[in-house]
Amino acid sequence: MRLLNLIFYISLTAIGSLSAQGNIPQPTHEVVKVAPDVLLAPQFENEYFNYYNGNGDLFEIKENRWDGANWVLNQRIYFTLNATGQPTQILFRKWKVDSLKLFDQDRTTIGYQANGLQNLHQVERWNQNEGVWKLHNLWTTTYYNNDKVKEDTYQYFTGGVQSGGTRYNYEYDTLDRKSQEIKLYWVNGIWVNGSKTDYSYPGLDEINFEALTRLSDSGAPWGLPYMRSTQSGTALQTIKVEEYNDTGSWFTHRIATSTYTNDGRILTLVDERWNFDIEKLKVDLTIESTYNTDKSIQQYVISQRNATLDTLYVWYILEYDYGNYPVSVHTPIRAASVSIFPNPTSDFVQVELQGNELSNITLLDLRGSVIARTKTAANSAELSLVGQPAGLYLLRVEQGDKVKVLPVVKN
């Protein structure tokens, strides 16, 4: 189920990418089929109806599940959009058959820099027993001045307390190609080094490269390279070879071959993995994408290997169509119009609001605890971070049915 959720998130990302391009039609309906067993053909699993506003921005998804005979409602997903059509909040509401009502399940908050680059992705889960949202995971991104990603931090929470995490720090060469990636893990309340990968390029492009990865044991100095990744190819095809260092000699663990259209859309991925039983590479996974003549995606197919029968079978099919379906009765939600400064700050944050409607303003820490709260119909408000530790905070502004959440950094 986690893999299906990941694939669905990839589908959402793909829809957003299509929307950004503007000239490629966006799917209005998607059907997911999954093979329950290697000997059975893929069967209906889920279907999704996508609803767009007049600007082509996705603002709602209706998901149905197949009960063996009929499609039944499973959940509805609501998007709050900012003035440029970017989602600032995604609310997942699960349908409960016993009560015939939708109930809050997950809430995703997305933040952006002034230039539109995403820098915050926060997921909360509704705790029915306590009647509150509980922080589940948090993804934050910082950038260099040239908009290249400087740091990605993924934090996982249990009961509102961080229980794990992964952080990536990136460096680039003079041609803005990735030159180094350091991966850190959250261990016993601190970030410790996990691995370091150094990239080198034989030419001026970034398609062809070699990457050497070293490990660090609980923060110890970097060891000898234990993995080597080499990618070669062109804009139409790439072959990536992954090797492990086995007592001083390299052996091939994986080969991934990808093909692309002339404009960069992926066509196929063939993933070969080393099989220790027969001591040779075997195709473990394939992915195929097909497109319509207008470049819109038509179908996405995943085949995987069954180890017992040693055979490759079609496991997952995602089909897209672009027909006209009943328009959602839900009104698209716009984000509240708000800006903050200074950010980062050392003591106070000033909130600037548009309009004269009543605004509920809440400042929270990453555990969801309220640091400060106020209501105002004025065009500005000030909240204090005096006495709070340095770190990341969240400012939530509600104006009627409009919501906006902004990250606040205290130095």
Backbone hydrogen bonds in HBPLUS format (Angstrom, degrees):
<---DONOR---> <-ACCEPTOR-->    atom                        ^
c    i                          cat <-CA-CA->   ^        H-A-AA   ^      H-
h    n   atom  resd res      DA  || num        DHA   H-A  angle D-A-AA Bond
n    s   type  num  typ     dist DA aas  dist angle  dist       angle   num
A0005-ASN N   A0001-MET O   2.90 MM   4  6.21 154.7  1.97 149.6 156.5     1
A0006-LEU N   A0002-ARG O   2.89 MM   4  6.18 149.4  1.99 145.2 153.9     2
A0007-ILE N   A0003-LEU O   2.89 MM   4  6.17 158.3  1.94 150.2 155.8     3
A0008-PHE N   A0004-LEU O   2.89 MM   4  6.14 152.6  1.97 145.3 153.1     4
A0009-TYR N   A0005-ASN O   2.93 MM   4  6.21 150.2  2.02 143.3 151.3     5
A0010-ILE N   A0006-LEU O   2.91 MM   4  6.26 152.4  1.99 148.2 156.0     6
A0011-SER N   A0007-ILE O   2.89 MM   4  6.20 146.2  2.01 142.0 151.9     7
A0012-LEU N   A0008-PHE O   2.93 MM   4  6.32 151.2  2.02 147.2 154.4     8
A0013-THR N   A0009-TYR O   2.91 MM   4  6.23 156.9  1.96 148.8 155.1     9
A0014-ALA N   A0010-ILE O   2.86 MM   4  6.12 151.1  1.95 145.7 153.9    10
A0015-ILE N   A0011-SER O   2.95 MM   4  6.26 153.2  2.03 148.8 155.8    11
A0016-GLY N   A0012-LEU O   2.98 MM   4  6.30 157.0  2.03 148.5 154.6    12
A0017-SER N   A0013-THR O   2.93 MM   4  6.22 148.3  2.03 144.1 153.2    13
A0018-LEU N   A0014-ALA O   2.93 MM   4  6.24 153.6  2.00 148.3 155.1    14
A0019-SER N   A0015-ILE O   2.91 MM   4  6.20 155.8  1.97 148.4 155.3    15
A0020-ALA N   A0016-GLY O   2.98 MM   4  6.24 148.6  2.08 142.3 150.5    16
A0021-GLN N   A0017-SER O   3.13 MM   4  6.44 145.3  2.26 143.2 151.8    17
A0021-GLN N   A0018-LEU O   3.15 MM   3  5.20 122.7  2.49  94.8 108.9    18
A0022-GLY N   A0018-LEU O   3.16 MM   4  6.51 144.8  2.29 146.3 155.5    19
A0028-THR N   A0321-ASP O   3.05 MM 293  6.27 146.1  2.17 144.3 154.8    20
A0050-ASN N   A0028-THR O   2.94 MM  22  4.78 160.7  1.98 121.2 127.7    21
A0029-HIS N   A0321-ASP O   3.29 MM 292  5.34 151.0  2.38 148.3 142.5    22
A0321-ASP N   A0029-HIS O   2.88 MM 292  5.34 148.8  1.97 160.4 160.2    23
A0030-GLU N   A0048-TYR O   2.87 MM  18  5.04 151.2  1.96 144.2 151.2    24
A0048-TYR N   A0030-GLU O   2.78 MM  18  5.04 153.8  1.84 144.5 151.6    25
A0031-VAL N   A0319-GLU O   2.91 MM 288  5.20 155.8  1.97 145.5 153.5    26
A0319-GLU N   A0031-VAL O   2.90 MM 288  5.20 168.8  1.92 153.8 155.4    27
A0032-VAL N   A0046-ASN O   2.73 MM  14  5.08 177.8  1.73 160.1 159.3    28
A0045-GLU N   A0032-VAL O   2.82 MM  13  5.49 142.5  1.97 166.3 154.4    29
A0033-LYS N   A0317-ILE O   2.81 MM 284  5.05 160.2  1.85 153.5 158.4    30
A0317-ILE N   A0033-LYS O   2.86 MM 284  5.05 157.8  1.91 151.6 153.9    31
A0034-VAL N   A0043-GLN O   2.81 MM   9  5.30 148.0  1.92 152.0 148.9    32
A0043-GLN N   A0034-VAL O   2.95 MM   9  5.30 172.7  1.96 116.1 115.3    33
A0035-ALA N   A0315-TRP O   2.84 MM 280  4.88 158.6  1.89 139.8 143.9    34
A0040-LEU N   A0037-ASP O   3.04 MM   3  5.28 163.0  2.07 111.8 117.3    35
A0066-TRP N   A0045-GLU O   3.16 MM  21  5.35 160.3  2.20 131.6 132.3    36
A0047-GLU N   A0064-ASN O   2.94 MM  17  5.26 151.9  2.02 143.7 146.2    37
A0064-ASN N   A0047-GLU O   2.89 MM  17  5.26 163.2  1.92 151.4 157.1    38
A0049-PHE N   A0062-LYS O   2.88 MM  13  5.10 154.0  1.94 143.5 152.2    39
A0062-LYS N   A0049-PHE O   2.95 MM  13  5.10 158.5  2.00 143.3 150.2    40
A0051-TYR N   A0060-GLU O   2.89 MM   9  5.20 160.4  1.93 166.3 162.7    41
A0059-PHE N   A0051-TYR O   2.93 MM   8  6.01 167.1  1.94 157.1 160.4    42
A0053-ASN N   A0057-ASP O   2.93 MM   4  5.45 152.4  2.01 142.0 147.7    43
A0056-GLY N   A0053-ASN O   2.94 MM   3  5.34 164.2  1.96 117.8 121.8    44
A0079-PHE N   A0059-PHE O   2.96 MM  20  4.64 167.0  1.98 134.5 130.3    45
A0061-ILE N   A0077-ILE O   2.86 MM  16  4.97 149.9  1.95 141.8 149.7    46
A0077-ILE N   A0061-ILE O   2.77 MM  16  4.97 161.3  1.80 153.9 158.2    47
A0063-GLU N   A0075-GLN O   2.86 MM  12  5.29 169.6  1.87 167.9 167.4    48
A0074-ASN N   A0063-GLU O   2.87 MM  11  5.62 163.9  1.90 152.0 149.2    49
A0075-GLN N   A0063-GLU O   3.22 MM  12  5.29 162.5  2.25 137.6 140.5    50
A0065-ARG N   A0072-VAL O   2.81 MM   7  5.49 158.1  1.85 161.5 162.7    51
A0072-VAL N   A0065-ARG O   2.91 MM   7  5.49 166.5  1.92 155.7 159.1    52
A0067-ASP N   A0070-ASN O   3.00 MM   3  5.72 170.1  2.01 163.5 164.4    53
A0095-TRP N   A0074-ASN O   2.94 MM  21  5.32 177.9  1.94 137.1 136.5    54
A0076-ARG N   A0093-ARG O   2.96 MM  17  5.39 155.2  2.02 149.3 155.9    55
A0093-ARG N   A0076-ARG O   2.92 MM  17  5.39 167.5  1.93 164.8 168.5    56
A0078-TYR N   A0091-LEU O   2.89 MM  13  5.08 161.0  1.92 145.5 148.9    57
A0091-LEU N   A0078-TYR O   2.81 MM  13  5.08 160.8  1.85 149.3 154.5    58
A0080-THR N   A0089-GLN O   2.76 MM   9  5.01 165.5  1.78 152.0 155.7    59
A0088-THR N   A0080-THR O   2.69 MM   8  5.61 164.0  1.72 157.9 163.2    60
A0081-LEU N   A0333-ILE O   2.83 MM 252  6.22 166.9  1.85 152.9 151.5    61
A0335-ALA N   A0081-LEU O   2.44 MM 254  5.35 146.9  1.54 152.8 150.0    62
A0082-ASN N   A0086-GLN O   2.81 MM   4  5.46 152.7  1.89 149.9 158.0    63
A0085-GLY N   A0082-ASN O   2.96 MM   3  5.27 165.2  1.98 116.1 119.8    64
A0110-ILE N   A0088-THR O   2.89 MM  22  4.62 169.7  1.90 121.7 124.7    65
A0090-ILE N   A0108-THR O   2.73 MM  18  4.92 153.3  1.80 143.7 151.8    66
A0108-THR N   A0090-ILE O   2.78 MM  18  4.92 171.3  1.79 150.5 153.1    67
A0092-PHE N   A0106-ASP O   2.82 MM  14  5.02 173.0  1.82 154.0 155.4    68
A0105-GLN N   A0092-PHE O   2.86 MM  13  5.55 145.0  1.99 171.5 161.4    69
A0106-ASP N   A0092-PHE O   3.37 MM  14  5.02 148.7  2.48 122.7 131.5    70
A0094-LYS N   A0103-PHE O   2.72 MM   9  5.20 133.9  1.93 166.8 156.0    71
A0103-PHE N   A0094-LYS O   2.76 MM   9  5.20 158.9  1.81 144.3 150.6    72
A0096-LYS N   A0101-LYS O   2.90 MM   5  5.61 170.7  1.91 164.2 166.4    73
A0100-LEU N   A0096-LYS O   2.75 MM   4  5.58 126.1  2.04 143.8 160.3    74
A0126-TRP N   A0105-GLN O   2.97 MM  21  5.29 167.8  1.98 145.3 146.8    75
A0107-ARG N   A0124-GLU O   2.89 MM  17  5.12 152.4  1.97 145.1 149.1    76
A0124-GLU N   A0107-ARG O   2.83 MM  17  5.12 156.1  1.88 142.8 151.1    77
A0109-THR N   A0122-GLN O   2.74 MM  13  5.01 155.0  1.81 145.3 153.7    78
A0122-GLN N   A0109-THR O   2.80 MM  13  5.01 168.4  1.82 152.4 156.5    79
A0111-GLY N   A0120-LEU O   2.97 MM   9  4.58 157.2  2.02 119.6 125.2    80
A0119-ASN N   A0111-GLY O   2.96 MM   8  5.66 159.7  2.00 126.6 133.2    81
A0113-GLN N   A0117-LEU O   2.76 MM   4  5.33 159.5  1.80 153.3 158.8    82
A0116-GLY N   A0113-GLN O   2.99 MM   3  5.28 163.4  2.02 114.8 117.5    83
A0141-THR N   A0119-ASN O   3.11 MM  22  4.52 155.8  2.18 114.8 116.7    84
A0121-HIS N   A0139-TRP O   2.75 MM  18  4.92 133.8  1.96 149.2 158.6    85
A0139-TRP N   A0121-HIS O   2.77 MM  18  4.92 149.6  1.86 139.5 149.3    86
A0123-VAL N   A0137-ASN O   2.88 MM  14  5.30 176.5  1.88 159.3 159.9    87
A0136-HIS N   A0123-VAL O   2.78 MM  13  5.51 162.1  1.81 154.1 154.5    88
A0137-ASN N   A0123-VAL O   3.21 MM  14  5.30 158.3  2.26 135.9 140.6    89
A0125-ARG N   A0134-LYS O   2.80 MM   9  5.22 161.2  1.84 151.2 152.6    90
A0134-LYS N   A0125-ARG O   2.77 MM   9  5.22 167.4  1.78 147.6 151.9    91
A0127-ASN N   A0132-VAL O   2.82 MM   5  5.47 170.5  1.83 161.9 164.8    92
A0131-GLY N   A0127-ASN O   2.72 MM   4  5.59 133.7  1.93 148.7 163.2    93
A0157-PHE N   A0136-HIS O   2.89 MM  21  5.00 164.2  1.92 146.9 142.5    94
A0138-LEU N   A0155-GLN O   2.83 MM  17  5.07 151.0  1.92 144.3 151.2    95
A0155-GLN N   A0138-LEU O   2.75 MM  17  5.07 161.8  1.79 154.0 160.0    96
A0140-THR N   A0153-THR O   2.96 MM  13  5.30 154.1  2.03 146.6 154.0    97
A0153-THR N   A0140-THR O   2.91 MM  13  5.30 161.9  1.94 158.8 162.2    98
A0142-THR N   A0151-GLU O   2.96 MM   9  5.24 155.7  2.02 146.7 153.9    99
A0150-LYS N   A0142-THR O   2.77 MM   8  5.43 164.6  1.80 135.5 138.7   100
A0151-GLU N   A0142-THR O   3.31 MM   9  5.24 160.4  2.35 126.7 127.5   101
A0144-TYR N   A0148-LYS O   2.83 MM   4  5.44 163.9  1.86 161.9 166.8   102
A0147-ASP N   A0144-TYR O   2.99 MM   3  5.32 154.6  2.06 119.7 120.5   103
A0170-TYR N   A0150-LYS O   2.96 MM  20  5.22 167.2  1.98 147.1 147.4   104
A0152-ASP N   A0168-TYR O   2.94 MM  16  5.12 155.7  2.00 144.9 152.9   105
A0168-TYR N   A0152-ASP O   2.77 MM  16  5.12 161.5  1.80 155.4 161.5   106
A0154-TYR N   A0166-THR O   2.74 MM  12  5.15 174.7  1.74 168.9 170.2   107
A0166-THR N   A0154-TYR O   2.81 MM  12  5.15 148.3  1.91 141.9 152.6   108
A0156-TYR N   A0164-GLY O   2.93 MM   8  5.12 175.8  1.93 136.4 135.6   109
A0163-SER N   A0156-TYR O   2.70 MM   7  5.72 161.0  1.74 143.2 149.9   110
A0158-THR N   A0161-VAL O   2.81 MM   3  5.32 163.7  1.83 150.5 149.2   111
A0161-VAL N   A0158-THR O   3.14 MM   3  5.32 165.7  2.16 109.5 113.2   112
A0186-TRP N   A0165-GLY O   3.06 MM  21  4.90 151.5  2.15 133.1 129.9   113
A0167-ARG N   A0184-LEU O   2.94 MM  17  5.00 159.8  1.98 137.8 140.6   114
A0184-LEU N   A0167-ARG O   2.76 MM  17  5.00 162.1  1.79 150.1 155.4   115
A0169-ASN N   A0182-ILE O   2.92 MM  13  5.14 157.5  1.97 145.1 152.7   116
A0182-ILE N   A0169-ASN O   2.91 MM  13  5.14 161.4  1.94 147.4 153.6   117
A0171-GLU N   A0180-GLN O   2.97 MM   9  5.05 148.6  2.07 145.1 145.3   118
A0179-SER N   A0171-GLU O   2.78 MM   8  5.55 171.9  1.79 134.4 137.1   119
A0180-GLN N   A0171-GLU O   3.30 MM   9  5.05 156.8  2.36 127.7 123.5   120
A0173-ASP N   A0177-ARG O   2.82 MM   4  5.46 152.3  1.89 150.4 157.9   121
A0176-ASP N   A0173-ASP O   2.97 MM   3  5.27 153.1  2.04 120.4 120.4   122
A0199-TYR N   A0179-SER O   2.93 MM  20  4.73 169.3  1.94 125.6 128.2   123
A0181-GLU N   A0197-THR O   2.89 MM  16  5.15 149.1  1.99 146.7 155.3   124
A0197-THR N   A0181-GLU O   2.81 MM  16  5.15 162.9  1.84 150.5 156.5   125
A0183-LYS N   A0195-SER O   2.80 MM  12  5.14 167.5  1.82 153.3 157.7   126
A0194-GLY N   A0183-LYS O   2.72 MM  11  5.40 143.8  1.85 160.2 156.4   127
A0195-SER N   A0183-LYS O   3.11 MM  12  5.14 154.8  2.18 133.9 139.9   128
A0185-TYR N   A0192-VAL O   2.88 MM   7  5.47 156.4  1.94 155.9 159.9   129
A0192-VAL N   A0185-TYR O   2.88 MM   7  5.47 160.8  1.92 154.0 159.1   130
A0187-VAL N   A0190-ILE O   2.80 MM   3  5.49 162.6  1.83 170.2 165.7   131
A0190-ILE N   A0187-VAL O   3.11 MM   3  5.49 161.9  2.15 115.4 121.0   132
A0216-SER N   A0194-GLY O   3.05 MM  22  5.25 149.8  2.14 135.7 132.1   133
A0196-LYS N   A0214-ARG O   2.86 MM  18  5.25 153.6  1.93 145.5 152.7   134
A0214-ARG N   A0196-LYS O   2.79 MM  18  5.25 159.8  1.83 150.0 156.0   135
A0198-ASP N   A0212-LEU O   2.95 MM  14  5.40 155.9  2.01 149.4 150.9   136
A0212-LEU N   A0198-ASP O   2.99 MM  14  5.40 156.0  2.05 150.6 154.2   137
A0200-SER N   A0210-GLU O   2.90 MM  10  5.38 149.2  2.00 153.6 162.9   138
A0210-GLU N   A0200-SER O   2.92 MM  10  5.38 153.5  1.99 152.4 158.3   139
A0209-PHE N   A0231-GLN O   3.04 MM  22  5.40 146.5  2.16 135.6 145.1   140
A0231-GLN N   A0209-PHE O   2.93 MM  22  5.40 160.9  1.97 150.5 157.0   141
A0211-ALA N   A0229-SER O   2.72 MM  18  5.00 154.6  1.78 151.2 158.8   142
A0229-SER N   A0211-ALA O   2.84 MM  18  5.00 162.8  1.87 147.6 153.5   143
A0213-THR N   A0227-MET O   2.90 MM  14  5.16 168.8  1.91 155.8 157.4   144
A0226-TYR N   A0213-THR O   2.87 MM  13  6.06 158.5  1.91 168.4 171.2   145
A0223-GLY N   A0215-LEU O   2.92 MM   8  5.63 161.4  1.95 160.7 166.7   146
A0220-ALA N   A0217-ASP O   3.08 MM   3  5.18 152.8  2.16 104.6 113.1   147
A0245-ASN N   A0226-TYR O   2.89 MM  19  4.84 155.7  1.95 133.4 134.0   148
A0228-ARG N   A0243-GLU O   2.88 MM  15  5.12 158.1  1.92 141.0 147.0   149
A0243-GLU N   A0228-ARG O   2.80 MM  15  5.12 155.7  1.86 148.6 156.8   150
A0230-THR N   A0241-VAL O   2.90 MM  11  5.22 159.5  1.94 148.1 154.7   151
A0241-VAL N   A0230-THR O   2.82 MM  11  5.22 166.8  1.84 149.4 151.8   152
A0232-SER N   A0239-ILE O   3.02 MM   7  5.48 156.3  2.07 143.5 149.8   153
A0239-ILE N   A0232-SER O   2.81 MM   7  5.48 159.9  1.85 164.9 171.5   154
A0234-THR N   A0237-GLN O   2.71 MM   3  5.28 154.2  1.77 155.9 160.9   155
A0260-TYR N   A0236-LEU O   2.88 MM  24  4.77 151.8  1.96 133.4 133.5   156
A0238-THR N   A0258-SER O   2.95 MM  20  5.33 155.8  2.00 145.3 152.7   157
A0258-SER N   A0238-THR O   2.91 MM  20  5.33 162.1  1.94 154.5 160.5   158
A0240-LYS N   A0256-ALA O   2.86 MM  16  5.14 169.9  1.87 149.6 152.8   159
A0256-ALA N   A0240-LYS O   2.86 MM  16  5.14 161.8  1.90 148.9 154.5   160
A0242-GLU N   A0254-ARG O   2.82 MM  12  5.09 172.4  1.82 153.6 155.2   161
A0253-HIS N   A0242-GLU O   2.80 MM  11  5.66 163.8  1.82 150.8 156.3   162
A0254-ARG N   A0242-GLU O   3.25 MM  12  5.09 158.9  2.29 139.5 139.8   163
A0244-TYR N   A0251-PHE O   2.97 MM   7  5.57 156.4  2.02 156.4 156.9   164
A0251-PHE N   A0244-TYR O   2.95 MM   7  5.57 153.9  2.02 151.0 158.8   165
A0246-ASP N   A0249-SER O   2.69 MM   3  5.29 160.4  1.73 163.0 157.9   166
A0249-SER N   A0246-ASP O   3.22 MM   3  5.29 167.7  2.24 109.1 112.9   167
A0274-TRP N   A0253-HIS O   2.92 MM  21  5.08 143.5  2.05 151.7 145.8   168
A0255-ILE N   A0272-GLU O   2.97 MM  17  5.12 154.0  2.04 136.9 144.0   169
A0272-GLU N   A0255-ILE O   2.84 MM  17  5.12 174.8  1.84 155.7 156.8   170
A0257-THR N   A0270-VAL O   2.96 MM  13  5.20 163.0  1.98 146.0 149.5   171
A0270-VAL N   A0257-THR O   2.88 MM  13  5.20 158.1  1.93 147.4 154.8   172
A0259-THR N   A0268-THR O   3.00 MM   9  5.26 153.6  2.07 140.9 144.8   173
A0267-LEU N   A0259-THR O   2.78 MM   8  5.40 177.6  1.78 142.6 142.0   174
A0261-THR N   A0265-ARG O   2.75 MM   4  5.20 153.1  1.82 147.1 156.4   175
A0264-GLY N   A0261-THR O   3.10 MM   3  5.24 163.9  2.13 113.5 113.2   176
A0289-SER N   A0267-LEU O   2.79 MM  22  5.00 160.8  1.83 151.6 153.5   177
A0269-LEU N   A0287-ILE O   2.84 MM  18  4.99 138.6  2.01 145.3 150.0   178
A0287-ILE N   A0269-LEU O   2.86 MM  18  4.99 149.6  1.95 141.4 149.1   179
A0271-ASP N   A0285-LEU O   2.79 MM  14  5.09 172.7  1.80 170.4 167.8   180
A0284-ASP N   A0271-ASP O   2.75 MM  13  5.75 160.1  1.78 157.4 163.4   181
A0285-LEU N   A0271-ASP O   3.28 MM  14  5.09 154.8  2.34 140.0 143.2   182
A0273-ARG N   A0282-LYS O   2.88 MM   9  5.56 157.4  1.93 158.6 153.3   183
A0282-LYS N   A0273-ARG O   2.90 MM   9  5.56 160.4  1.94 148.2 151.5   184
A0275-ASN N   A0280-LYS O   2.90 MM   5  5.51 163.5  1.93 137.6 143.2   185
A0279-GLU N   A0275-ASN O   2.71 MM   4  5.41 119.3  2.08 139.9 158.2   186
A0280-LYS N   A0275-ASN O   3.31 MM   5  5.51 143.1  2.45 137.3 144.9   187
A0305-ARG N   A0284-ASP O   3.03 MM  21  5.09 141.1  2.18 148.2 140.9   188
A0286-THR N   A0303-SER O   2.90 MM  17  5.16 156.8  1.96 145.8 148.8   189
A0303-SER N   A0286-THR O   2.89 MM  17  5.16 164.9  1.92 148.2 152.9   190
A0288-GLU N   A0301-VAL O   2.89 MM  13  5.17 156.2  1.94 147.2 154.9   191
A0301-VAL N   A0288-GLU O   2.88 MM  13  5.17 164.7  1.90 153.2 158.4   192
A0290-THR N   A0299-GLN O   2.97 MM   9  5.28 159.8  2.01 147.3 151.6   193
A0298-GLN N   A0290-THR O   2.79 MM   8  5.46 170.4  1.80 145.7 143.5   194
A0299-GLN N   A0290-THR O   3.32 MM   9  5.28 159.2  2.37 129.8 131.1   195
A0292-ASN N   A0296-SER O   2.75 MM   4  5.38 167.6  1.77 166.4 170.3   196
A0295-LYS N   A0292-ASN O   2.97 MM   3  5.29 154.1  2.04 119.4 120.5   197
A0320-TYR N   A0298-GLN O   3.05 MM  22  5.20 172.5  2.06 144.2 142.7   198
A0300-TYR N   A0318-LEU O   2.87 MM  18  5.02 144.8  2.00 141.6 152.0   199
A0318-LEU N   A0300-TYR O   2.81 MM  18  5.02 157.2  1.86 150.4 157.4   200
A0302-ILE N   A0316-TYR O   2.86 MM  14  5.04 165.8  1.88 147.8 151.8   201
A0315-TRP N   A0302-ILE O   2.94 MM  13  5.91 151.8  2.02 145.0 154.2   202
A0316-TYR N   A0302-ILE O   3.12 MM  14  5.04 167.6  2.14 147.6 148.6   203
A0304-GLN N   A0313-TYR O   3.02 MM   9  5.75 146.5  2.13 164.4 159.4   204
A0313-TYR N   A0304-GLN O   3.01 MM   9  5.75 167.0  2.03 149.5 150.0   205
A0306-ASN N   A0311-THR O   2.82 MM   5  5.47 166.2  1.84 158.9 160.7   206
A0310-ASP N   A0306-ASN O   2.74 MM   4  5.43 118.5  2.12 140.0 157.7   207
A0311-THR N   A0306-ASN O   3.29 MM   5  5.47 144.8  2.42 135.4 143.7   208
A0354-GLN N   A0337-SER O   3.35 MM  17  5.68 145.6  2.48 151.1 146.9   209
A0339-SER N   A0352-GLU O   2.99 MM  13  5.20 151.1  2.08 144.5 152.1   210
A0352-GLU N   A0339-SER O   2.79 MM  13  5.20 177.8  1.79 163.4 164.1   211
A0341-PHE N   A0350-GLN O   3.03 MM   9  5.32 148.0  2.14 143.5 152.4   212
A0350-GLN N   A0341-PHE O   2.72 MM   9  5.32 161.4  1.75 154.7 159.5   213
A0345-THR N   A0409-VAL O   2.89 MM  64  6.37 153.2  1.96 158.4 166.5   214
A0411-ASN N   A0345-THR O   2.85 MM  66  5.99 156.3  1.90 149.5 157.6   215
A0385-LEU N   A0347-ASP O   2.53 MM  38  4.95 157.2  1.58 171.8 178.2   216
A0349-VAL N   A0383-LEU O   2.91 MM  34  5.48 160.6  1.95 159.1 165.2   217
A0383-LEU N   A0349-VAL O   3.06 MM  34  5.48 165.4  2.08 154.5 158.0   218
A0351-VAL N   A0381-ALA O   2.73 MM  30  5.08 175.3  1.73 163.6 163.1   219
A0381-ALA N   A0351-VAL O   2.93 MM  30  5.08 141.0  2.08 139.5 148.1   220
A0353-LEU N   A0379-ASN O   2.76 MM  26  4.69 177.0  1.76 133.9 134.4   221
A0359-SER N   A0376-THR O   2.71 MM  17  5.35 161.5  1.75 149.9 156.1   222
A0376-THR N   A0359-SER O   3.03 MM  17  5.35 153.7  2.10 143.9 152.3   223
A0360-ASN N   A0398-GLU O   2.89 MM  38  5.08 165.4  1.91 149.8 153.8   224
A0398-GLU N   A0360-ASN O   2.92 MM  38  5.08 157.3  1.97 142.8 150.4   225
A0361-ILE N   A0374-THR O   2.87 MM  13  5.32 173.8  1.87 170.8 171.0   226
A0374-THR N   A0361-ILE O   2.90 MM  13  5.32 156.5  1.95 152.5 158.3   227
A0362-THR N   A0396-ARG O   2.85 MM  34  5.14 159.9  1.89 150.2 156.8   228
A0396-ARG N   A0362-THR O   2.78 MM  34  5.14 169.2  1.79 160.3 162.3   229
A0363-LEU N   A0372-ALA O   2.80 MM   9  5.08 172.0  1.81 156.7 155.9   230
A0371-ILE N   A0363-LEU O   2.65 MM   8  5.36 164.8  1.67 155.0 159.0   231
A0372-ALA N   A0363-LEU O   3.30 MM   9  5.08 155.6  2.37 130.6 133.6   232
A0364-LEU N   A0394-LEU O   2.83 MM  30  5.21 168.1  1.84 156.0 160.1   233
A0394-LEU N   A0364-LEU O   2.92 MM  30  5.21 167.5  1.94 149.5 153.5   234
A0365-ASP N   A0369-SER O   3.02 MM   4  5.57 152.5  2.10 150.0 158.3   235
A0368-GLY N   A0365-ASP O   2.97 MM   3  5.45 160.4  2.01 114.7 120.9   236
A0388-GLN N   A0385-LEU O   3.05 MM   3  5.47 161.6  2.08 132.8 134.0   237
A0391-GLY N   A0410-LYS O   3.09 MM  19  5.32 148.5  2.19 130.1 138.6   238
A0410-LYS N   A0391-GLY O   2.87 MM  19  5.32 171.5  1.88 160.4 162.8   239
A0393-TYR N   A0408-VAL O   2.70 MM  15  4.94 157.4  1.75 155.8 162.2   240
A0408-VAL N   A0393-TYR O   2.75 MM  15  4.94 164.7  1.77 141.7 141.9   241
A0395-LEU N   A0406-LEU O   2.82 MM  11  5.15 171.1  1.83 157.4 160.6   242
A0406-LEU N   A0395-LEU O   2.85 MM  11  5.15 158.5  1.89 145.4 151.5   243
A0397-VAL N   A0404-LYS O   2.84 MM   7  5.32 168.2  1.85 162.5 166.6   244
A0404-LYS N   A0397-VAL O   2.96 MM   7  5.32 146.7  2.08 149.6 158.3   245
A0399-GLN N   A0402-LYS O   2.81 MM   3  5.05 164.3  1.84 147.6 153.1   246
A0402-LYS N   A0399-GLN O   3.01 MM   3  5.05 163.6  2.03 121.7 124.4   247
